[in-house]
């Protein structure tokens, strides 16, 4: 803009067009997104392998602590009652409805394809090999895992664990080993009861709702029954019990931050226990079921 007289010539700069800036922003957004994804992935991988390392170290120390038999042997029966016997109602309650649903679902799925007595076969296989161990294990992961984590977490934040160390007790032998042994032994007991109840409820649903007679149901149960089915479910449930107890103990002893920390530890124990059950279930299937076929 020009002015006459003594006024100076003033030049107003024209702002540049926004196209180059827009293009640079558009090209930088994918780069920032990829960078954020990469950083998140690195964090997750680091946390995963760090957690696996800590879990391995903790498990190794627990195995070593089993040598101090005088510290853990007097407490095994007490924890077996709390973690196992008191959990029987949960396993039985789940098994009742699981058997009923399986019988109805089997009838719906196969009634037009094969004889109806195959309902007994499907109920027996699914209850003993999969649903009784896994569903009961997931339910007990909530009860047992949270119970252990809350107890040990409270002891940690109130410095009772430190007091045990001061008195020359090994906290792992005194607190962890009896809980792990009790959980490993009692999970198959609860699952075994769930198997029996699940089969019974499936049988009652079959004769009451599907017009299937008792001899027909038993014929289906015996048709492809193998002792391997029960053994597979019980061994799998024992590994579930060990994993749930170890997860609860690890989360409880790592508790920090008072009552809020105890709540976080209980939540972490339940989530980790459930994940470990599903992972172990897949591992057992790969190890024991790959290449195996039914025999008549």
C-alpha positions as CSV (number, residue, x, y, z in Angstrom):
1,X,0.0,0.0,0.0
2,X,1.5,3.4,-1.1
3,X,0.9,6.8,0.6
4,X,1.5,10.4,-0.8
5,X,3.6,13.1,0.9
6,X,5.9,12.2,3.8
7,X,4.2,8.9,4.5
8,X,6.4,5.9,4.1
9,X,5.6,3.1,1.8
10,X,4.0,0.3,3.8
11,X,4.1,-3.2,2.4
12,X,1.5,-5.6,3.8
13,X,2.8,-9.2,3.5
14,X,0.5,-11.6,1.9
15,X,0.1,-14.8,3.9
16,X,1.3,-17.9,2.1
17,X,-1.2,-20.4,1.0
18,X,-1.9,-23.2,3.4
19,X,-1.4,-26.0,0.9
20,X,2.3,-26.8,1.8
21,X,1.6,-26.7,5.5
22,X,-1.5,-28.9,5.1
23,X,0.5,-31.4,3.0
24,X,3.3,-31.5,5.7
25,X,0.7,-32.1,8.4
26,X,-1.0,-34.8,6.4
27,X,2.3,-36.6,5.8
28,X,3.4,-36.3,9.4
29,X,0.2,-37.8,10.9
30,X,0.8,-41.3,9.7
31,X,4.4,-41.1,10.9
32,X,3.3,-40.0,14.3
33,X,0.7,-42.7,14.4
34,X,3.2,-45.4,13.4
35,X,5.6,-44.0,16.0
36,X,2.9,-44.3,18.7
37,X,2.0,-47.8,17.7
38,X,5.7,-48.8,17.8
39,X,6.2,-47.3,21.2
40,X,3.1,-49.0,22.5
41,X,4.2,-52.3,21.1
42,X,7.7,-52.0,22.6
43,X,6.2,-51.2,26.0
44,X,3.9,-54.2,25.8
45,X,6.6,-56.6,24.7
46,X,8.9,-55.3,27.5
47,X,6.2,-55.7,30.1
48,X,5.3,-59.2,28.8
49,X,8.9,-60.5,28.9
50,X,9.5,-58.7,32.2
51,X,6.4,-60.3,33.7
52,X,7.4,-63.7,32.4
53,X,10.9,-63.3,33.9
54,X,9.5,-62.2,37.3
55,X,7.0,-65.1,37.3
56,X,9.8,-67.6,36.5
57,X,12.0,-66.3,39.3
58,X,9.1,-66.3,41.7
59,X,8.1,-69.9,40.8
60,X,11.7,-71.1,41.1
61,X,12.0,-69.5,44.6
62,X,8.7,-71.2,45.6
63,X,10.0,-74.6,44.5
64,X,13.2,-74.0,46.5
65,X,11.1,-73.1,49.6
66,X,9.4,-76.5,49.6
67,X,12.5,-77.8,51.2
68,X,11.6,-76.1,54.5
69,X,8.9,-78.7,55.3
70,X,8.5,-77.7,58.9
71,X,7.3,-74.2,57.9
72,X,4.6,-75.2,55.4
73,X,3.3,-78.7,56.4
74,X,1.2,-77.6,59.5
75,X,-0.8,-75.2,57.4
76,X,-1.7,-77.3,54.3
77,X,-4.9,-78.8,55.7
78,X,-6.2,-75.4,56.8
79,X,-5.7,-73.9,53.4
80,X,-7.1,-77.0,51.7
81,X,-10.4,-76.5,53.7
82,X,-10.6,-72.8,52.9
83,X,-9.5,-73.0,49.2
84,X,-11.0,-76.4,48.3
85,X,-13.8,-77.6,50.6
86,X,-15.4,-74.2,50.9
87,X,-15.4,-73.9,47.1
88,X,-17.4,-77.0,46.5
89,X,-20.8,-75.2,46.4
90,X,-19.5,-73.0,43.6
91,X,-18.4,-75.9,41.5
92,X,-21.6,-77.9,42.1
93,X,-23.8,-74.9,41.4
94,X,-22.1,-74.3,38.0
95,X,-22.2,-77.9,37.1
96,X,-25.9,-78.3,37.6
97,X,-26.8,-75.7,35.0
98,X,-23.9,-76.7,32.7
99,X,-25.2,-80.2,32.4
100,X,-28.8,-79.1,31.7
101,X,-27.6,-76.6,29.0
102,X,-25.4,-79.2,27.4
103,X,-28.1,-81.8,27.1
104,X,-30.5,-79.4,25.5
105,X,-27.8,-78.0,23.1
106,X,-26.7,-81.5,22.1
107,X,-30.3,-82.5,21.3
108,X,-30.7,-79.3,19.3
109,X,-27.5,-79.9,17.3
110,X,-27.6,-83.6,16.5
111,X,-31.2,-84.8,16.8
112,X,-31.7,-84.8,13.0
113,X,-28.3,-86.4,12.2
114,X,-27.6,-89.2,14.7
115,X,-29.5,-91.2,17.2
116,X,-30.6,-89.3,20.3
117,X,-28.5,-91.4,22.7
118,X,-25.5,-89.5,21.4
119,X,-26.6,-86.7,23.8
120,X,-25.1,-88.8,26.5
121,X,-21.8,-89.0,24.6
122,X,-21.6,-85.3,24.1
123,X,-22.5,-84.5,27.7
124,X,-19.9,-86.9,29.0
125,X,-17.1,-85.7,26.7
126,X,-17.7,-82.0,27.1
127,X,-18.3,-82.1,30.9
128,X,-15.3,-84.3,31.8
129,X,-12.8,-83.0,29.4
130,X,-13.5,-79.3,29.0
131,X,-16.4,-77.5,30.7
132,X,-16.1,-78.9,34.2
133,X,-12.3,-78.1,34.5
134,X,-12.4,-74.7,32.7
135,X,-15.6,-73.2,34.0
136,X,-14.9,-74.4,37.6
137,X,-11.3,-73.2,37.3
138,X,-12.4,-69.7,36.1
139,X,-14.9,-69.4,38.9
140,X,-12.3,-70.5,41.5
141,X,-9.8,-68.1,40.0
142,X,-12.1,-65.4,41.2
143,X,-12.6,-66.9,44.7
144,X,-9.3,-68.4,45.4
145,X,-7.1,-66.0,43.6
146,X,-8.7,-62.9,45.1
147,X,-8.7,-64.5,48.6
148,X,-5.0,-65.3,48.5
149,X,-4.0,-61.9,47.0
150,X,-6.1,-60.0,49.5
151,X,-4.7,-62.0,52.5
152,X,-1.1,-61.7,51.5
153,X,-1.5,-58.1,50.3
154,X,-2.9,-57.1,53.6
155,X,0.0,-58.8,55.4
156,X,2.4,-57.0,53.1
157,X,1.1,-53.5,53.6
158,X,0.8,-54.0,57.4
159,X,4.4,-55.3,57.5
160,X,3.5,-58.7,58.8
161,X,5.6,-60.3,56.0
162,X,8.6,-58.2,57.2
163,X,7.9,-59.4,60.8
164,X,8.1,-63.1,59.6
165,X,11.5,-62.4,58.0
166,X,12.7,-60.8,61.2
167,X,11.7,-63.9,63.1
168,X,13.8,-66.0,60.7
169,X,10.8,-67.5,58.8
170,X,10.9,-67.8,55.1
171,X,7.8,-66.0,53.8
172,X,7.6,-68.2,50.7
173,X,7.7,-71.4,52.8
174,X,5.3,-70.2,55.4
175,X,2.8,-68.3,53.3
176,X,3.1,-69.4,49.6
177,X,3.9,-73.1,49.6
178,X,1.0,-74.3,51.7
179,X,-1.5,-72.3,49.6
180,X,0.0,-73.6,46.3
181,X,0.0,-77.2,47.5
182,X,-3.5,-77.0,48.9
183,X,-4.9,-75.3,45.7
184,X,-3.1,-77.9,43.4
185,X,-4.6,-80.8,45.4
186,X,-8.1,-79.4,45.9
187,X,-8.9,-78.1,42.5
188,X,-9.2,-81.7,41.1
189,X,-11.4,-82.6,44.0
190,X,-13.8,-79.7,43.2
191,X,-13.7,-80.4,39.5
192,X,-14.3,-84.2,40.1
193,X,-17.4,-83.3,42.0
194,X,-18.5,-80.9,39.2
195,X,-18.0,-83.7,36.7
196,X,-20.4,-86.0,38.6
197,X,-23.0,-83.3,39.2
198,X,-22.8,-82.2,35.5
199,X,-23.4,-85.7,34.2
200,X,-26.2,-86.2,36.7
201,X,-28.0,-82.9,35.7
202,X,-27.5,-83.8,32.0
203,X,-29.1,-87.2,32.6
204,X,-32.0,-85.7,34.5
205,X,-32.5,-83.0,31.8
206,X,-32.4,-85.7,29.1
207,X,-35.0,-88.0,30.7
208,X,-37.2,-85.1,31.8
209,X,-37.1,-82.8,28.8
210,X,-35.9,-84.8,25.8
211,X,-37.9,-88.0,26.2
212,X,-34.6,-90.0,26.4
213,X,-34.6,-93.0,28.6
214,X,-32.0,-93.8,31.2
215,X,-30.6,-96.9,29.2
216,X,-30.3,-94.8,26.1
217,X,-28.5,-92.0,27.9
218,X,-26.1,-94.5,29.6
219,X,-25.5,-96.2,26.2
220,X,-24.3,-92.8,24.8
221,X,-22.1,-92.2,27.9
222,X,-20.4,-95.6,27.6
223,X,-20.1,-95.6,23.8
224,X,-16.9,-93.5,23.6
225,X,-16.0,-93.3,27.3
226,X,-12.3,-93.6,28.1
227,X,-10.6,-93.2,31.5
228,X,-8.4,-90.8,29.7
229,X,-11.3,-88.3,29.6
230,X,-11.4,-88.1,33.4
231,X,-7.6,-88.2,33.8
232,X,-7.2,-85.4,31.3
233,X,-9.7,-83.2,33.1
234,X,-8.3,-83.8,36.6
235,X,-4.6,-83.3,35.6
236,X,-5.6,-80.1,33.8
237,X,-7.5,-78.8,36.8
238,X,-4.5,-79.5,39.0
239,X,-2.4,-77.3,36.8
240,X,-5.1,-74.6,37.0
241,X,-5.0,-74.7,40.8
242,X,-1.3,-74.3,40.9
243,X,-1.3,-71.4,38.4
244,X,-4.2,-69.6,40.2
245,X,-2.4,-69.9,43.6
246,X,0.9,-68.8,42.2
247,X,-0.7,-65.7,40.6
248,X,-2.5,-64.8,43.8
249,X,0.6,-65.2,45.9
250,X,2.7,-63.2,43.5
251,X,0.2,-60.4,43.3
252,X,-0.3,-60.3,47.1
253,X,3.4,-60.2,48.0
254,X,4.0,-57.5,45.4
255,X,1.3,-55.2,46.9
256,X,2.1,-51.6,47.6
257,X,0.0,-48.6,48.6
258,X,-2.3,-49.6,51.4
259,X,-5.9,-50.6,50.9
260,X,-6.0,-49.4,47.4
261,X,-3.0,-51.5,46.6
262,X,-4.7,-54.5,48.1
263,X,-7.7,-54.0,45.8
264,X,-5.4,-53.7,42.7
265,X,-3.6,-56.9,43.8
266,X,-6.8,-58.8,44.1
267,X,-8.0,-57.6,40.7
268,X,-4.6,-58.5,39.1
269,X,-4.7,-61.9,40.6
270,X,-8.1,-62.7,39.2
271,X,-7.3,-61.5,35.7
272,X,-4.0,-63.2,35.6
273,X,-5.4,-66.4,37.0
274,X,-8.1,-66.5,34.3
275,X,-5.6,-65.8,31.5
276,X,-3.3,-68.6,32.8
277,X,-6.2,-71.1,32.9
278,X,-7.0,-70.4,29.2
279,X,-3.4,-70.6,28.2
280,X,-2.8,-73.8,30.0
281,X,-6.0,-75.2,28.6
282,X,-4.7,-74.6,25.1
283,X,-1.3,-76.1,26.0
284,X,-2.8,-79.3,27.4
285,X,-4.9,-79.7,24.3
286,X,-1.8,-79.3,22.1
287,X,0.2,-81.8,24.2
288,X,-2.4,-84.5,24.8
289,X,-5.1,-84.2,22.1
290,X,-3.0,-83.6,19.0
291,X,-3.2,-86.7,16.9
292,X,-5.5,-88.6,19.3
293,X,-8.7,-90.1,18.0
294,X,-11.8,-91.6,19.6
295,X,-11.8,-95.4,19.8
296,X,-15.0,-97.4,19.8
